[in-house]
């Protein structure tokens, strides 16, 4: 039996648009915003890196070669890569040991270790740098008070690696812990029943299965490390990285093309690492992370394994407590390094003179977080549930904005939004836009993962019961996305309060922010005030996360 | 009165990114008479689920028409079709209680609070779910979830009811109980229903009519007993239950019966509708329960395996090159046979079904 050829539908895309004109409208607006706030600024930095200044002659390529021959560029480039690689290595190793001890051994005090290990994620990145200076600096608590060393040099590569490793270990820890938790323990049990020793099980089963998670963590930390601006600025000393060098070329020497070139160079390793992560590692993941930890039986109880691991965890936690404790203590002393008597004057000052930047930061984070969350979830919804024509542009734009270091976003914004009709420099809008663009990807990822776990039949059931698209989103999809909303809100809000690398270019006399203020206090060596601000910031973030948990956790009885 | 007609339906999924498209449903013509339950039966990928989803409105036919009582609904949106559906995964809203799940479809209708409460109460009572009204779906057993899914669907009084493999997530015993419960509710409410499954025994037990599909086409359409006894192809014969499908050759036709050579032995078979001449190749379909082992049976065979199944004993035999399966449902009345025994097969004559040709 043969059938007459049937004409193919000429365009399924058009039909999808017709089925949902409102959603398509939102999609168009989001795509346009992505072009304006992500693709355009990054492109403008790349163009500026090639543009000739009035004093230079010749065309693009010649000028580029000329500029690239400056040794300072390659020193900064090398430094950045060295720093990124070192931090990635140490953070990933530490993170793995923490995660392994937490998921596979009966170590004591797991809850405490977990809570404290996460502290560096929610604090501004340079709080640890501040603590290092307070402890090991010229008038440091340990170096001078305890050991009596004069002229100790805390600045430089060694401190930077130490600080970044500590700051980024939680990222690796969380990532690898998720991987180890979602690994079906039946696999390890099966190996054991085949008479493998515990060491063989670890070497041949656990480690290979966790490897994608380990690599992915290393790449993530690498990207974070080379993007970091606050730590290298505060404690890098003469060890210049691309982010810092770009800033000083631009702000210090007004050398726009050089700043743009350095920022562009920073984009190369970032994008490369990001692409490896997406296209190569994603395909090699053996574990489907369902977000639902399977029951884990703890089989590893040998003391010679558990004790060293536990000791390592406690040491790490002790270090974090020491560093953050120092910041708290210093915030409560009169003049650190000179007069160690108790005083609340720094807090009094922070809450009187210094209230404006704190208020600004809060305002911005409170606006940016819901905007980034909503945008992220809507984009996730469009990308998983509707396939509109042209969705690739939106995907590219949001991925680019996430992978691009804050420095290049900041420089791009200054140049693109400096003229009408996009005159935004000096306004609150530009700062919010930068934060939204830098954090929207987390909402997209969390939303996408959550949506993939929601059986499409659940939305179909609502549809066939007569519900409109709006009602389905309101009553069914949105409530089920609650965990993703929490993740996106928490991340955007925390970043909004603590970020530095992009907004350092965007703050103005009208809109200065708390992180920039702390940085200024550190640079002018008013450590007490800087510490007080840092403590206030951490308290705000912690209370906001707790509030969010209460607000979104209530009624979440499902699953 | 609700009569559903699918007329000349085709569904082609266009290829994307170099993947070829798929012609999932070809020239489908089916009619669901008022109040009947019709099953689409077939292996995975045969187009049965796609057909169901086109009737629901989740897929649009590439060509053809869908009519409910003569009204063309081919392009009516899902939420305006007045169709109810029970999903394979039940698709209960995990963040709502049982009562809230059932009330969802009524809220959409803009009924008063009191009316909603009354109707939810009624249907929960009907489905024996009243005690579970405040529970979350995750706290229910599989069978209870299934009942909630059905309650949520019937409470809106849909014109047509669709079932997408609703029992496949239940274990064997519960599956049979829920199957009978579904059928009872469907008959009591008299809702025209389309039921998709790949399980032939489920299809036969629940349906007024069975439609066997293969590769997007209807292979056979009829009452369950008819399709079981008189399959039109070897595929249908094999899919509707276990069958010995054996090649044979026509020797002669004598009145109402047919002489044929089967496994080297001449046998007498009922004469089929189609014309056959001596020398034609045919296939004989014999259900394992319709034939018997007999010491005097004309076809000689050796028992290879004996499988005790409780209600019956299954024998696997080898006669020449052919493998036979025979089930003995009266095994408690006589001593059993053992592997290696030489024995005869008695095919009787009434129950055999002839398929013309050597292949479909």
Interface residues (C-beta under 8 A of the other chain):
Chain A: X1 X3 X6 X7 X8 X9 X12 X15 X455 X457 X458 X460 X461 X462 X463 X464 X465 X466 X467 X468 X471 X475 X476 X479 X480 X555 X556 X557 X558 X559
Chain B: X10 X12 X14 X21 X23 X26 X27 X56 X57 X58 X60 X62 X63 X78 X79 X80 X81 X83 X84 X85 X87 X88 X89 X91 X92 X93 X94 X95 X104 X105 X108 X109 X136 X138 X152 X153 X156 X217
